[in-house]
C-alpha cells in the first residue's frame, strides 16, 4: 500500500536530517582522529630530527678534537716548526671545521708562553682559561673543554667553547687547542638539517657536579641574558631533549617546534569534505522522492512499450510459423505432384514406348528382300531407346523410383549419378544397412532432397575433388555429415545474396524438427552436419495450412 504524498515527503525530510547529522558527526570524529594521527607522526619525525641534530653537533665537535689530535701528531714529529709552517698546516683545517675560529700550539716545556704558535692572536681574556683547560687535558691525557662568554657581560649564553688536547707523542707538556663559536656551529648545523626555521634550539652544558650552563639559544637575540631556565628551556610540553656526550662533559639539546598548521589544515579539509558529502547525501535523499515518482512513470511507459514489443514479436513469430507451414505444405504438394507426374509418365508414356518398341521389333524380318527396311527399323528402335532413357531420367528427376527402396538406396543412386556426371568423387558411408528406416516416407523424401541440394552445392561452389557422406544414428535420430576438401566457407556465408540453397536446407531441416551445423575454414573444406529426429519423435504435421486457422 503506497503512502500519501505528504507522508512520503516527511519521511524523505526526516531521512535527510538523520543522514546530515550522522555525516557531520562522523566527519568530526574522522577529522579529530586524523589530526591526532598527523600530530603523532609529526612528533615522531621531530624527535628523529632532534636526534639527528644532536648527533651532528657531537660529530662536529669530535671533528675538532680529531683535527687537534692530528695536528698534534705532526707537531710531535716536527717540534721546531715555525709560525708560517704552522699556519699552512692549521688554516686548511679551520676552513673545514664549522664555527672554529682559532688553533693554538704550545711546544713541550713552553706552557708559560715562550714557545707558542697560533693562527690568530690569543685575546688576553682567553689566555688564562686556555691555560687552565690545557693543564686539565694534559693531566687527563685526553681532550678537555671549557666555556666562556663571546663578548661583554650580559650577552646570551657562554658562546665560546675552548677545546684543548695533549700531544699524542713526543715529550710531555705540549698541547694543541682551538676556540669554537657554539652559535655559529649550532646555526650552521640547523641550516644543514631538515628543521630550518621550524624549530627553536637550546644547547646546555649539564656536566655532573656543575650548574647548568646555557651555551646557545636560537630564540634569544644577542645581548639578552639567560641562564637556561626561561624560554624553551623551561622544558614544557612540546620540548624534546637529547643528550650529547662531549670530551669531558655532556650537552643537552632542547628543541621545540614552531607553530605549524599542516596537521590542522588536513583535518579541516577532511571535515569540510565530509560535511559537504553529508549535505549532498541529504539533498540527494530529498530529491530521491521526485526521482522515484519519475522512475515509476518511466517504468509504466517502459512496461507498456515492452508489452507492445512482446505482442509484436509474438505476431512476427506466428507469421513466421505460418509462412514456414505454408512453405512446408507447398513442398509436400510439390513432392506429391512430382510423384503423381512421375507415376503417370511411367504408367502411360513409358508403357506406350515399351509397346511401340515391341511393335517395331516385330517388324524386323531377317533375310528381307529390301535390307534398307531393316536398317530403318533399327534406327527407329535406337531412337525409341533414347526416348525411353530420357523418360526415365525425367522420372528420376521428378522423384527417383529408387526412393521406394529406402533412403540409403536413393542416396547411393544419387552418388553414382554425381560421380558419373561431375569431377567430384563422392563417397558414401553408412553405419548399417537399415539406417534410413528410422524415417518415414515423407521424412525420407525431404532428407533425400536435402542431401541432393548439399551435393549440388559442393559441385557448384566448393571447388572440391573429394566429398564424404556419412550416415549414423545419433542425437535420438539420424545424423548425416557431408564433408568436402574444397576451398572452405564460413558460417555467415548463407547470408550472402542468392544463397537460397543453404536457406532451403535449413528450412527443410527445421520443418522436420532437426538441427543444422555448418563449419569450415578458408582452404580447409566445409562440414555440414544434419541431425534429424526419428519418425516417432515428431508431432504429426497438418496436411494443409488451413488446418492452423
C-alpha positions as CSV (number, residue, x, y, z in Angstrom):
1,X,0.0,0.0,0.0
2,X,1.6,3.3,-1.1
3,X,1.9,6.2,1.3
4,X,0.3,9.6,0.7
5,X,2.5,12.3,-0.9
6,X,2.7,14.4,2.3
7,X,3.9,11.3,4.3
8,X,6.5,10.4,1.7
9,X,7.9,14.0,1.7
10,X,8.0,14.0,5.5
11,X,9.8,10.6,5.5
12,X,12.3,11.9,3.0
13,X,13.0,15.1,5.0
14,X,13.5,13.1,8.2
15,X,15.9,10.7,6.5
16,X,17.8,13.6,5.0
17,X,18.2,15.2,8.5
18,X,19.4,11.9,10.0
19,X,21.9,11.4,7.2
20,X,23.1,15.0,7.6
21,X,23.6,14.7,11.4
22,X,25.3,11.3,11.1
23,X,27.6,12.6,8.3
24,X,28.6,15.7,10.3
25,X,29.3,13.5,13.4
26,X,31.4,11.0,11.5
27,X,33.3,13.8,9.7
28,X,34.1,15.4,13.0
29,X,35.3,12.2,14.6
30,X,37.4,11.4,11.5
31,X,38.9,14.9,11.4
32,X,39.9,14.6,15.1
33,X,41.4,11.2,14.7
34,X,43.3,12.3,11.6
35,X,44.5,15.4,13.4
36,X,45.8,13.2,16.3
37,X,47.5,10.8,13.9
38,X,49.1,13.6,12.0
39,X,50.3,15.2,15.2
40,X,51.8,11.9,16.5
41,X,53.6,11.4,13.2
42,X,54.9,14.9,13.2
43,X,56.1,14.5,16.9
44,X,57.9,11.3,15.9
45,X,59.5,12.9,12.9
46,X,60.5,15.9,15.0
47,X,62.1,13.6,17.7
48,X,64.0,11.8,15.0
49,X,65.3,15.1,13.6
50,X,66.3,16.2,17.1
51,X,68.3,13.1,17.5
52,X,70.0,13.7,14.1
53,X,70.7,17.3,15.0
54,X,72.3,16.3,18.3
55,X,74.4,13.6,16.7
56,X,75.5,16.2,14.0
57,X,76.6,18.6,16.8
58,X,78.6,15.9,18.5
59,X,80.1,14.8,15.2
60,X,81.3,18.4,14.5
61,X,82.9,18.7,18.0
62,X,84.6,15.3,17.6
63,X,85.9,16.5,14.2
64,X,87.6,19.4,16.0
65,X,89.1,17.0,18.6
66,X,90.3,14.7,15.8
67,X,91.8,17.7,14.0
68,X,93.7,18.8,17.1
69,X,95.0,15.3,17.7
70,X,96.1,15.0,14.0
71,X,97.8,18.4,14.2
72,X,99.5,17.3,17.5
73,X,100.9,14.2,15.7
74,X,102.5,16.4,13.0
75,X,103.9,18.8,15.6
76,X,105.3,16.0,17.7
77,X,107.3,14.8,14.7
78,X,108.5,18.4,13.9
79,X,108.6,20.3,17.2
80,X,110.7,23.1,15.8
81,X,108.0,24.1,13.2
82,X,107.9,27.9,12.7
83,X,104.7,30.1,12.5
84,X,104.5,30.1,8.7
85,X,104.6,26.3,8.5
86,X,102.1,26.0,11.4
87,X,99.6,28.4,9.6
88,X,99.9,26.5,6.3
89,X,99.0,23.3,8.2
90,X,96.3,24.6,10.6
91,X,94.4,27.0,8.4
92,X,93.0,24.4,5.9
93,X,91.8,22.5,8.9
94,X,90.0,25.6,10.2
95,X,88.3,26.0,6.8
96,X,86.8,22.6,7.1
97,X,85.6,22.9,10.7
98,X,82.3,25.0,11.1
99,X,82.5,27.6,13.9
100,X,86.2,27.0,14.7
101,X,87.9,30.4,14.9
102,X,91.5,29.7,16.1
103,X,94.0,27.0,16.6
104,X,96.9,27.2,19.1
105,X,100.0,25.0,19.6
106,X,102.2,25.1,22.7
107,X,105.6,23.2,22.5
108,X,106.7,21.0,25.3
109,X,108.2,23.0,28.2
110,X,106.7,26.3,26.9
111,X,103.5,26.4,28.8
112,X,104.5,29.8,30.1
113,X,104.2,31.1,26.6
114,X,107.9,31.1,25.4
115,X,107.2,28.7,22.5
116,X,103.6,29.1,21.3
117,X,102.2,29.2,17.8
118,X,98.6,30.3,16.9
119,X,96.6,31.1,13.8
120,X,95.3,34.3,15.5
121,X,96.4,36.4,18.4
122,X,95.1,34.9,21.6
123,X,92.9,37.5,23.4
124,X,94.2,38.3,26.9
125,X,90.8,37.3,28.3
126,X,91.0,33.9,26.8
127,X,94.6,33.2,27.8
128,X,94.0,32.1,31.4
129,X,91.1,29.8,30.6
130,X,93.1,28.4,27.7
131,X,96.0,27.6,30.0
132,X,93.7,26.1,32.6
133,X,91.9,23.9,30.1
134,X,95.3,22.7,28.6
135,X,96.5,21.8,32.1
136,X,93.4,19.6,32.6
137,X,93.8,18.0,29.3
138,X,97.5,17.1,30.0
139,X,96.6,15.8,33.4
140,X,93.8,13.6,32.0
141,X,95.7,12.6,28.9
142,X,92.5,13.3,26.9
143,X,90.9,16.4,25.4
144,X,89.2,18.8,27.8
145,X,86.7,21.6,27.3
146,X,85.8,24.9,28.9
147,X,83.3,27.7,28.1
148,X,83.2,31.5,28.2
149,X,81.0,34.3,27.0
150,X,81.5,35.5,23.5
151,X,81.7,39.2,24.5
152,X,80.7,41.6,27.2
153,X,78.7,40.6,30.3
154,X,75.1,40.2,29.7
155,X,75.3,38.5,26.3
156,X,73.2,35.4,25.7
157,X,75.0,32.3,27.0
158,X,78.6,31.1,27.1
159,X,79.0,31.3,23.3
160,X,82.7,30.2,23.0
161,X,84.0,26.7,23.6
162,X,87.7,26.0,24.3
163,X,89.0,22.6,23.4
164,X,92.5,21.5,24.4
165,X,94.2,18.2,23.6
166,X,97.6,16.9,24.8
167,X,100.2,16.0,22.2
168,X,99.7,12.3,21.3
169,X,103.5,11.8,21.0
170,X,106.8,13.5,21.8
171,X,107.9,15.0,25.2
172,X,105.2,15.7,27.7
173,X,104.0,19.2,28.4
174,X,102.8,20.3,24.9
175,X,99.2,20.7,23.7
176,X,97.0,21.9,20.8
177,X,93.9,23.9,21.4
178,X,91.0,25.6,19.5
179,X,88.2,28.0,20.1
180,X,84.8,27.2,18.8
181,X,81.8,29.6,18.4
182,X,78.9,27.5,19.5
183,X,76.3,29.7,18.0
184,X,77.9,29.5,14.5
185,X,78.2,25.7,14.9
186,X,74.6,25.4,16.0
187,X,73.1,27.7,13.3
188,X,75.1,26.0,10.5
189,X,74.0,22.6,11.7
190,X,70.4,23.7,11.7
191,X,70.7,25.1,8.2
192,X,72.1,21.8,7.0
193,X,69.3,19.8,8.6
194,X,65.6,19.4,7.6
195,X,64.5,21.6,10.5
196,X,65.4,25.0,9.2
197,X,63.2,27.7,10.9
198,X,60.7,25.1,12.0
199,X,62.3,24.6,15.4
200,X,63.8,26.5,18.4
201,X,67.0,25.1,19.7
202,X,68.9,25.5,23.0
203,X,72.2,23.8,23.9
204,X,73.0,23.5,27.6
205,X,76.1,22.1,29.3
206,X,74.9,19.6,32.0
207,X,78.2,18.0,33.1
208,X,77.9,16.3,36.5
209,X,78.8,18.4,39.6
210,X,78.5,21.7,37.7
211,X,75.5,24.0,37.4
212,X,73.7,24.0,34.0
213,X,75.2,26.5,31.6
214,X,73.3,27.9,28.6
215,X,75.6,27.6,25.5
216,X,73.2,28.6,22.8
217,X,69.5,29.6,22.4
218,X,68.1,30.2,18.9
219,X,65.1,32.2,20.3
220,X,67.4,34.7,22.2
221,X,69.0,37.5,20.3
222,X,72.5,38.6,21.3
223,X,72.6,41.0,24.2
224,X,69.8,39.3,26.2
225,X,70.6,37.5,29.4
226,X,69.6,33.9,30.3
227,X,70.7,31.0,32.5
228,X,68.8,28.2,30.8
229,X,65.6,28.5,32.9
230,X,63.4,30.5,30.6
231,X,62.1,30.4,27.0
232,X,62.0,26.9,25.6
233,X,64.4,25.8,28.2
234,X,61.5,25.5,30.7
235,X,61.2,22.1,29.0
236,X,57.4,22.2,28.9
237,X,55.0,20.4,26.6
238,X,56.4,20.0,23.1
239,X,60.1,20.3,24.0
240,X,62.3,17.3,23.0
241,X,65.6,16.9,24.9
242,X,68.5,14.8,23.7
243,X,71.9,14.2,25.5
244,X,75.2,14.5,23.6
245,X,78.4,13.2,25.1
246,X,81.5,15.5,24.8
247,X,85.1,15.1,25.8
248,X,84.7,15.7,29.5
249,X,81.1,16.7,29.8
250,X,77.6,16.3,28.5
251,X,75.4,18.6,26.4
252,X,71.7,18.6,26.4
253,X,69.9,19.7,23.2
254,X,66.4,21.1,23.9
255,X,64.3,21.6,20.8
256,X,60.7,22.8,20.4
257,X,58.6,23.1,17.2
258,X,57.4,26.4,15.9
259,X,53.7,26.7,15.1
260,X,52.7,24.5,12.1
261,X,49.2,24.4,10.7
262,X,49.6,21.5,8.3
263,X,48.0,18.7,10.5
264,X,45.1,21.0,11.5
265,X,44.7,22.0,7.8
266,X,44.5,18.4,6.7
267,X,41.9,17.6,9.4
268,X,40.0,20.8,8.5
269,X,39.9,19.7,4.8
270,X,38.6,16.3,5.9
271,X,35.9,17.9,8.0
272,X,34.9,20.2,5.1
273,X,34.8,17.3,2.6
274,X,32.8,15.0,5.0
275,X,30.3,17.8,5.7
276,X,29.9,18.6,2.0
277,X,29.3,15.0,1.3
278,X,26.7,14.8,4.1
279,X,24.9,17.8,2.6
280,X,25.0,16.3,-0.8
281,X,23.6,13.0,0.5
282,X,20.8,14.8,2.3
283,X,19.9,16.8,-0.8
284,X,20.0,13.5,-2.8
285,X,17.6,11.9,-0.3
286,X,15.3,14.9,-0.7
287,X,15.4,14.6,-4.4
288,X,15.0,10.8,-4.3
289,X,11.3,11.0,-3.8
290,X,10.9,13.1,-7.0
291,X,13.2,10.8,-8.9
292,X,11.3,7.7,-7.7
293,X,8.0,9.1,-8.9
294,X,9.6,10.0,-12.3
295,X,11.1,6.5,-12.4
296,X,7.7,4.9,-11.7
297,X,6.1,6.8,-14.6
298,X,9.1,5.8,-16.8
299,X,8.6,2.2,-15.7
300,X,5.0,2.3,-16.6
301,X,5.8,3.6,-20.1
302,X,8.6,1.0,-20.4
303,X,6.3,-1.8,-19.4
304,X,3.8,-0.6,-22.0
305,X,6.5,-0.5,-24.7
306,X,7.8,-3.9,-23.7
307,X,4.3,-5.4,-23.7
308,X,3.7,-3.9,-27.2
309,X,7.0,-5.3,-28.4
310,X,6.3,-8.7,-26.9
311,X,3.0,-8.7,-28.7
312,X,4.7,-7.6,-32.0
313,X,7.4,-10.3,-31.6
314,X,4.7,-12.9,-30.9
315,X,2.8,-11.8,-34.0
316,X,6.0,-11.9,-36.0
317,X,6.8,-15.4,-34.8
318,X,3.3,-16.5,-35.5
319,X,3.6,-15.1,-39.0
320,X,6.9,-16.9,-39.5
321,X,5.4,-20.2,-38.3
322,X,2.5,-19.7,-40.7
323,X,4.9,-18.9,-43.6
324,X,7.0,-21.9,-42.7
325,X,3.9,-24.2,-42.5
326,X,2.8,-22.7,-45.9
327,X,6.3,-23.4,-47.4
328,X,6.2,-27.0,-46.0
329,X,2.8,-27.5,-47.3
330,X,3.9,-26.3,-50.7
331,X,6.9,-28.6,-50.6
332,X,4.6,-31.6,-49.7
333,X,2.2,-30.6,-52.5
334,X,5.1,-30.3,-54.9
335,X,6.5,-33.7,-53.9
336,X,3.1,-35.2,-54.3
337,X,2.7,-33.6,-57.7
338,X,6.1,-34.8,-58.8
339,X,5.3,-38.3,-57.6
340,X,2.0,-38.2,-59.5
341,X,3.5,-36.9,-62.7
342,X,6.4,-39.4,-62.5
343,X,3.9,-42.2,-62.0
344,X,1.7,-41.1,-64.9
345,X,4.7,-40.7,-67.1
346,X,5.9,-44.1,-66.1
347,X,2.5,-45.8,-66.4
348,X,1.3,-44.0,-69.6
349,X,4.2,-42.7,-71.7
350,X,6.7,-45.3,-70.5
351,X,4.3,-48.2,-71.2
352,X,3.4,-46.8,-74.6
353,X,7.0,-46.5,-75.5
354,X,7.6,-50.1,-74.5
355,X,4.7,-51.3,-76.6
356,X,5.9,-49.2,-79.5
357,X,9.4,-50.8,-79.2
358,X,7.9,-54.2,-79.2
359,X,5.8,-53.5,-82.3
360,X,8.8,-52.1,-84.1
361,X,10.9,-55.1,-83.1
362,X,8.2,-57.3,-84.5
363,X,8.5,-55.7,-88.0
364,X,12.1,-56.8,-88.3
365,X,12.4,-59.6,-90.8
366,X,15.7,-61.4,-91.0
367,X,16.6,-62.1,-94.6
368,X,14.2,-59.5,-96.0
369,X,14.5,-58.7,-99.7
370,X,15.0,-55.0,-99.0
371,X,17.8,-54.6,-96.4
372,X,17.0,-50.8,-96.1
373,X,13.8,-51.6,-94.4
374,X,15.5,-53.4,-91.5
375,X,18.1,-50.7,-91.3
376,X,15.4,-48.0,-90.9
377,X,13.7,-50.1,-88.3
378,X,16.9,-50.4,-86.3
379,X,17.3,-46.6,-86.4
380,X,13.7,-46.3,-85.1
381,X,14.4,-48.8,-82.3
382,X,17.5,-46.8,-81.4
383,X,15.5,-43.5,-81.2
384,X,12.9,-45.3,-79.1
385,X,15.6,-46.4,-76.7
386,X,16.9,-42.9,-76.4
387,X,13.4,-41.6,-75.7
388,X,12.9,-44.3,-73.0
389,X,16.1,-43.3,-71.3
390,X,15.1,-39.6,-71.4
391,X,11.7,-40.5,-69.9
392,X,13.5,-42.5,-67.1
393,X,15.8,-39.5,-66.5
394,X,12.7,-37.2,-66.3
395,X,11.0,-39.6,-63.9
396,X,14.1,-39.9,-61.7
397,X,14.5,-36.1,-61.6
398,X,10.9,-35.7,-60.6
399,X,11.1,-38.5,-58.0
400,X,13.6,-41.3,-58.1
401,X,11.8,-44.6,-58.1
402,X,14.7,-45.9,-56.0
403,X,13.2,-44.0,-53.1
404,X,10.7,-46.8,-52.8
405,X,13.7,-49.0,-51.8
406,X,14.7,-46.7,-48.9
407,X,16.7,-43.5,-48.2
408,X,20.1,-45.3,-48.3
409,X,19.4,-46.8,-51.7
410,X,18.3,-43.4,-53.1
411,X,21.5,-41.7,-51.8
412,X,23.6,-44.4,-53.3
413,X,21.9,-43.9,-56.6
414,X,22.5,-40.1,-56.4
415,X,26.2,-40.7,-55.5
416,X,26.6,-42.8,-58.6
417,X,24.9,-40.2,-60.8
418,X,27.1,-37.4,-59.4
419,X,30.3,-39.4,-59.8
420,X,29.3,-40.2,-63.4
421,X,28.4,-36.6,-64.4
422,X,30.9,-34.4,-62.4
423,X,34.5,-34.3,-61.4
424,X,33.9,-34.5,-57.7
425,X,34.4,-38.0,-56.2
426,X,31.6,-38.7,-53.7
427,X,32.0,-41.5,-51.1
428,X,29.1,-42.8,-49.0
429,X,29.5,-44.4,-45.6
430,X,26.6,-45.8,-43.6
431,X,26.6,-47.2,-40.1
432,X,24.2,-50.0,-41.1
433,X,22.0,-51.0,-44.0
434,X,18.7,-50.1,-42.3
435,X,19.9,-46.7,-41.2
436,X,17.2,-45.0,-43.2
437,X,14.3,-47.0,-41.7
438,X,14.1,-44.6,-38.7
439,X,12.4,-42.0,-41.0
440,X,9.0,-42.3,-42.6
441,X,8.4,-41.8,-46.3
442,X,7.8,-38.1,-46.1
443,X,10.9,-37.6,-44.0
444,X,13.0,-39.8,-46.3
445,X,11.9,-37.8,-49.3
446,X,12.8,-34.5,-47.6
447,X,16.1,-35.9,-46.4
448,X,16.9,-37.1,-49.9
449,X,16.2,-33.6,-51.3
450,X,18.4,-32.0,-48.6
451,X,21.3,-34.4,-49.4
452,X,20.7,-33.7,-53.1
453,X,20.9,-30.0,-52.6
454,X,24.1,-30.3,-50.5
455,X,25.8,-32.4,-53.1
456,X,24.8,-29.8,-55.8
457,X,26.3,-27.0,-53.6
458,X,29.6,-29.0,-53.3
459,X,29.7,-29.4,-57.1
460,X,28.9,-25.8,-57.9
461,X,30.7,-23.8,-55.2
462,X,33.2,-25.9,-53.2
463,X,35.9,-26.5,-55.9
464,X,36.4,-29.8,-54.2
465,X,38.0,-33.0,-55.5
466,X,36.5,-35.4,-52.9
467,X,33.4,-35.4,-50.7
468,X,32.2,-37.8,-48.0
469,X,28.7,-38.5,-46.9
470,X,28.3,-40.3,-43.6
471,X,25.0,-41.7,-42.1
472,X,24.9,-42.7,-38.5
473,X,22.5,-42.9,-35.5
474,X,22.9,-40.1,-33.0
475,X,21.1,-37.4,-31.1
476,X,17.9,-39.5,-30.8
477,X,17.6,-39.8,-34.6
478,X,19.6,-39.8,-37.9
479,X,22.9,-37.9,-38.2
480,X,24.2,-37.0,-41.6
481,X,27.6,-35.5,-42.1
482,X,28.6,-34.1,-45.5
483,X,32.3,-33.0,-45.7
484,X,34.4,-31.8,-48.7
485,X,38.1,-30.8,-49.2
486,X,37.3,-27.7,-51.1
487,X,38.1,-24.0,-50.6
488,X,36.0,-23.8,-47.5
489,X,33.4,-21.4,-46.3
490,X,32.3,-19.5,-43.2
491,X,29.1,-20.0,-41.2
492,X,28.0,-16.5,-42.3
493,X,28.1,-17.2,-46.0
494,X,24.4,-18.2,-46.0
495,X,23.6,-14.5,-45.5
496,X,25.1,-13.6,-48.9
497,X,22.7,-12.7,-51.7
498,X,21.1,-15.6,-53.6
499,X,22.4,-18.2,-51.2
500,X,19.0,-19.9,-51.3
501,X,20.4,-23.4,-51.3
502,X,21.6,-23.3,-47.7
503,X,18.4,-21.4,-46.7
504,X,16.3,-24.1,-48.2
505,X,18.3,-26.8,-46.4
506,X,17.8,-25.1,-43.1
507,X,14.1,-24.6,-43.7
508,X,13.6,-28.2,-44.6
509,X,15.5,-29.4,-41.5
510,X,13.6,-27.0,-39.3
511,X,10.3,-28.3,-40.6
512,X,11.4,-31.8,-39.7
513,X,12.4,-30.7,-36.2
514,X,16.1,-31.1,-36.7
515,X,19.3,-29.1,-36.4
516,X,21.9,-27.8,-38.9
517,X,25.5,-27.1,-38.1
518,X,27.8,-25.6,-40.7
519,X,31.6,-25.1,-40.1
520,X,34.6,-24.6,-42.2
521,X,37.8,-22.7,-42.6
522,X,39.2,-21.0,-45.7
523,X,41.2,-23.5,-47.7
524,X,40.3,-26.5,-45.4
525,X,36.9,-27.5,-46.7
526,X,33.4,-27.4,-45.3
527,X,31.4,-29.6,-42.9
528,X,27.6,-29.8,-42.9
529,X,26.0,-31.7,-40.0
530,X,22.3,-32.6,-40.1
531,X,20.6,-34.1,-37.1
532,X,17.1,-35.4,-37.8
533,X,14.7,-36.9,-35.2
534,X,13.1,-40.3,-35.6
535,X,9.6,-40.5,-37.1
536,X,8.0,-41.4,-33.7
537,X,9.6,-38.4,-32.0
538,X,7.9,-35.9,-34.4
539,X,4.5,-34.4,-33.9
540,X,2.1,-35.0,-36.7
541,X,2.2,-32.2,-39.3
542,X,-1.1,-30.7,-40.6
543,X,-1.9,-31.6,-44.1
544,X,-2.6,-28.0,-45.2
545,X,-2.1,-24.5,-43.7
546,X,-5.9,-24.2,-43.5
547,X,-5.9,-26.5,-40.5
548,X,-3.9,-24.0,-38.5
549,X,-6.6,-21.3,-38.6
